[in-house]
Amino acid sequence: MLKVAESAGFCFGVDRAVRLAEEAALKKGKVYTLGPLIHNQGEVQRLCALGVSVISSPMEAKKGDTVIIRSHGVPTETEEILRTRGAEVLDATCPFVKRIHTIVKEQHRAGRQIVIVGNPAHPEVLGICGRCQGEAVVISETEEIPSKIRGFQSVCVVAQTTFEREKWKKILNLIKNTCKDTCFFDTICSATNTRQSEAGKIAAESDVMVVIGDKHSSNTAKLREICARLCPTVYHVEDADEYRRISPVLYGNIGVTAGASAPDWIIKEVLYTMEENIQKDVSFEEELKKSLVTLSTGDIVKGTVIGITPTEVYVDLGYKSDGVINASEFATTPDAKPEDVVKVGDELEVYVYRVSDVEGTVGLSIKKLASLKGWKVVNEAFENGVDLQGKITEVVNGGVIAVSNGVRIFIPASQANDRYLSDLSVLVGREVPVRIIDINKARRKIVGSVKAILAEEKEKALQEFWAKIDAGQKEFRGVVKTLTSFGAFVDIGGIDGLVHISELSWSHIKNPAEVVAVGDEIDVTILDANRETGKISLGYRKPEDNPWEIARVKLHVDDIIKVKVVRLVPFGAFAEVIPGIDGLIHISQIANKRIGKPSDVLSVGDMVDVMITDINWETKKVALSIRALLPEEEPAAEEVAPVEETVEAPAEEVAETPAEEIAEASVAEEAPSTETEA
């Protein structure tokens, strides 16, 4: 029976480096890696055929060259040399290795002695040493501890990402017992730990174990060591050719694992070659088929998040290679980070948009999946005549873009609203109903309309409104939509009516904003509704607030009241009787003697006692008198004037108030209502 480790093959750090090299070579034609990109000669040769060459020293780089730093990372000095020589540097350092660089740099600055548990000749370890000016101590065996860390008081311990975990634990315990002040960071890659644990479990259950990977690969060598301790027979092969040369005897339970630098295509070749040496049975074919499950572009699958970096999110799909999602797909705001949206261990449903035919690299997208699902919803809405809800996100040439179910819908300017808008930007951010009016499946272009829905809603609202009017309804609850100099437009259920400024208040106002504001909910009364013209006039002021109705209760002829002078005219003074009603104190009623003009006695703002001498309810006029409350003045002795100086008093001075003066006394006359189109 054959059992293949699920974690066999590329880790996401190596997978990321290979993809970056492929893309760079495709774009630029020729790129270089500083040292072999991975420890696998077959894969290095494949990349070379694509245009990825290897240089062994930064001094080989020339101006204009593109040089890729492999997943192991390099010392800071190496990067500086490359840039000084004018090379473009593409950093493919594994995110887990970068984390070690940051830790070592910070702890070295804090004054701690850096101790690296790993292989001193490994490129990753050399790169880590370069982050603390080469002053690190490297330990690979427990026997080295007494001589290498003697005398250190404060140490920081990190591990090579591919180091064996059990050995790491033993070395760490001895270091902690040797140095009093020890801080440590378990930097062994989680994928490495998973791969090693899984390999050990399979080896313990197998009669024969086959480990696939380059002989120079550190992590592959550790897998072989682990398997050798638990399985009686272990074969380490680099590829199918080597497997054929040694022709191992396979029997009983057979286990297979592979190092992090072994590409899928090599693993598959070895497995197919193994099949030739094993008696075919159902169990082998089933296990082989299971181990070789592949993905295709367009698949929708589920996976578990296993790693998050600032640029990518890695997903375990249960296949040979991990999937990769660009971090930008999780950005809800410009400064958002992927870890703000997704966590390690989260399960995601994703769309497979790219699968490399060679090494099985899987490119994933959550936005594409959402778009596909949204496209299906939008297409069904179009076919079934169902309207959607969308949000207008931007103004484009000729219209706006609305997003519904993750799908962009173009709405022409003529269809963006039920009224002409000179500035479409006022619509951005609004939630609107959208009707799909055309779909070009070949170009995946969708055209929608807001106007069509609003027009139907308006027509329906009109019919409902006139039905209510026909039924005798006069009172409506509405929302103030806009204010003008002559009144306020109010939406009374999809229909707009005008409250003229004269109908907003019983008092004289200069601006509708003195009474209402846009967005206010108010109760209005239908004053006039013309079905043919569609004009609707509304009233807002309430009959019970009519000051003349209040006056009927409060004011009576011969009442003595206190009033406030509000206006002076040549023939008298107007004074506020109650809010909304002014009465006239004729010039002849201001004093008990003859005066030249009202301002000789009164000023605007004066509070005076008056008697109500007359109220005309029909013409809405109130006559007031101060003189009625004053004692009559004694007549002065007559002086005889020369005949030529004697002037007869004009009849007008003793006559009743002229008609034009009486007209001035009229207040709060109703202004005519102005109708407006609905």
C-alpha positions, 0 to 999 in steps of 0.5 A: 500500500502506498501513502504519499505525504500531503505536505510533500513538495514546495513550501510557500516560500520556495513556491513564491520565489519560483513564481517571482523568477518565472514572472520576471523572466517572462517580463524581462527575458533575462534575469539572474539569481544570486546562487541557485534559486532552490536546492534542486538541480532539475528545477534550476535547469528548467528555470534556466531554459526560461531565462533564469541564469545563476551568478555566484557573486554580487560582483558578477552583476552588471548595471541594468541586470535584474538579480533575484535574491533567493528564499534563503535571504542574504546579508545586508552588505550583499544587497548594498553591493548589488544596488551599488553596481546598478542592478535591479534587486527582486527580493524573494526572501521567505517571509519566515526568514525575514522575520528572523532577520528582524528579530536578530537585528533588534536583539543585537541592537539591544546588546544580546549575543545572537545564537543561531541553531542551524547549519553554519554553511547554509545560505539562510544561516549566512544571511542571518549572520549578516543581520548582526554584523557577522557576530553570531554564534552558530550551533548545530550539535549539542556538543558544541554548546560548552565551548561556543557560548561559555562566558555569555551572560545574555543571549538570543537564540533563533533557529534555521527555518528548516532545522529539525525540531527535536534537535532544536529542543535539546540544544535550546534546553542546554543553552538555557541551562548554561546561560542565565539570561536567555531569550529564544524565538522558535523560528522553525517554519510551520510548514517544515514542522508539519512536513517533518511530523508527517514524514515521521508518522508515515515512516513509523507505519511503513516498511519502505520509505522513499524521500525525494529531493536534492542531495544538497537540500538541508530540509530534505536531508533532515527528512531522510534522517527522521525517516531513517530512525523510524523505518527499516529501509529508506531511499533518498532519490533526487529524481526518477532517473536516480530511482531507476538506477538504484531500482529499490525493492518495494514491499509492504507498506510504502511511504513517500515524502519530499523536501521543500525544494522538490517540485511537483513534476519531479515527485510525479515522475518518481511516483510513476516510475515507482508504479513500474516496480510494484505489483499493481493493485487497486489500493496502489492505484487509488493512493497514487490517484489521490496523491496526484490530484491536480487543480485546473483553472476555473476550479472553486475550492476551499482551503485553510489559511496557513501563512500571511505576509504583507504581500500574500496570503497562503492557503493549504488546499490539501494538494501538493502545492499551497495556493497564493492570494494577493494581499490586495484582495483583502484591502478594504481601505488603502492602509488596511492589512490582510491580517485585519481581515483574515487569520491563520486557520480561517477557511476560505472558498477561493477561485483558481485562476492559475495553475502552473503545468510544471510545478503545480503553483496555484494562484487563487482569488477571492474577488474573482470568486465573488465576481463570478457569483455576482455575475451569475446573480446579475445574469439571472436578474436580467433574464428574469426581469428582477431589479437589483440594489447597487452602490454608485462608486465612481463617475466615468466617461458618459455615465457612472459605475454602480457595483452590485453583488461585486459586479461593475455595472455601467449606467449611462448619464441619461439613465442615472436619475429621473431628472437631468443632473449636470454634475453626476458626482452627487450620486457617488456613494448612493445606494440605488435600484438598478435594472439591467437593460443589456448584457454583452457576455462576450465583453462581459459588459453590463448596462443598467438603468436607474431612471427606468425604475424611478419612472415606474415608481413615480408613475405608481406613486402618482396613481396612488396619490390621485386615488387618495385625492379622489377618496377625499384625503387632504392631509399628508405626511411629507419630507422637505426636499428643497428650499427656494426663495418662494417656498419649499418643495415637499415629497408627499410619497413620491410626488412633490408639492410646493408650500408657498412661502406665504403658507409656511407661517402666519407671521411674515418671513423672508426665507423658508429656512426660517421655518423648515429645513431640508430633510424635515418631516412635516404635515401638510394639507392639499390646497390645490391639486390639478390632475391635468397639469400635475401641479400641487399646492400645499399648506403648512400653517395650521388654522389653530395657529392663525393669530386672528383666531387667537385674537378673537379670544384674547382681544376686545374693544376697550381692553387696555393692553401693553404693546411694543412699537415696531414701526413708525410712519408719518401718520402714526405708529404700528405696535405688536398686539399679539405675535402676528397682529400689529395695530395702528396708533394713529398720530392723533391718538399718540398724545393728548396734544398736537404733535408734529410727527410720531417720533417726537413721542415714540421710538421703535421698541418702546413698550406702551399702554394702549386701549383697543378702540376698534377691531375690524374682523373682516378687514383684519385691522386693529385701532389703538389709542394712547391718548384715550388713557391720558387726561385731556389737556387744558386749552391754552389762552387764545392769542389774537393773530393778525388776519393775514397770519391766521390759517384755517386748519386743513380738514384732513387733520380732523378727518378720519384716517385716509384710506392709504393709511388704513391699508398700512394697518392691515397685517398678515394678509394672506398671500396668494398660493403659488402652484408648482409642478409635482 
